Amino acid sequence: MKLAQVIGNVVATRKEATLDGLRLMLLQPTDAVGKAAGAPLVAADAVGAGVGELVLFAAGSSARQTEVTNNRPVDAVIMAIVDSVDQDGKAVFSKDS
């Protein structure tokens, strides 16, 4: 699992039929405090995340192991919306802040 911020939506009107109904989001991978760390990527959304939210995502074969993505051709999936992150006993991110 990795952290990322949702930075946009991806719309594809023509796509593989098994992707129909999947919401695609543009993610910016981040470190624990929300600083960009890596290249943006597209992920299927299994939890209803919104732009601006910090999320957990899985990539590779693990991305096809949610109910929403099972046996679908996806390489990344958003599987959780992060409420808070504590590092070394200190709060470094809070959704409410």
N, C-alpha and C positions, 0 to 999 in steps of 0.2 A: 504494500500500500504506500501511496505517496500523497503529499499535499499539493493542492493547486487552487488558484483562484479562477472562478468562472469569469471570463472576459467577453463572452459573446455567444451568439446562437449561430448555428450552421444550418442553412436551408438547402436541401437537395430535392427538387421535385421529381427527378428521375433517378432511381436507385434500385439496387437489388431488391426483389420483392420481399425477402425476409427482413429487410430493414424498415418496411412500412410500419408506421406507428411508433417508431423509436424517435425520441427527441435527441438531437445532436447538439453538443455544446462545445465551444472553444475554451480550452483551459490554458492557463499559464502556470506551469509548475513553480512551486515556491519552497522556501525553507520554512522552519518552524514559526518564524515571526512574520511570514507573509512576503518576504523579499523574493523577487523573481529569481528563478534558478533553473535555466534550461529553455529550450525552444517550446513555443506553444504547440498544442496538439488537439485533436478532435476526440471527444469521448461520447459514448451513448449515456444518457441520463436515466438511471434506475430509481431515483429518489425525488425528483421534482425540484432540483436545485435552480437557483436564479442567478442572474448576472450580479457579480460583486461578492458572492458567497465563497467562503473557504470550504473546500471539499476534500474528501479522501477519494482517490481513484486507484484502480488496479489496471495493469497493462499486461499484454501478452495473453497466454492461454487462460489465465485467471479471470480475464475480462468476460469470458464466455460462461462463467459459472454462477451468474445471478439468474433469478427467475425470468427477468426481462430480456437477458441476452443469451440464454441457453441455446446453443447450436446456431447462433447468428454470427455472421462474419464481422465481428468487432475486435479491435485491438486494445481498446480502453473503455472503461466504464466508471461512471461516478456512482459510488456505493454508499456514501455517507456525507451529510452536511455537518461540518465541524462547529461545535458550540464553544469550545475553549481548548487551549493548548497550554500545558504547564511544562516548563523545562528547568531542570535543576531546582525544583521546588518553588519556582517563580512563574506567575502567570505571564505568558508572552503574547497570548491572543485571547480575546473574548468577543464573541459575536455581538454581545450587547454594548460593547464600547465604541 
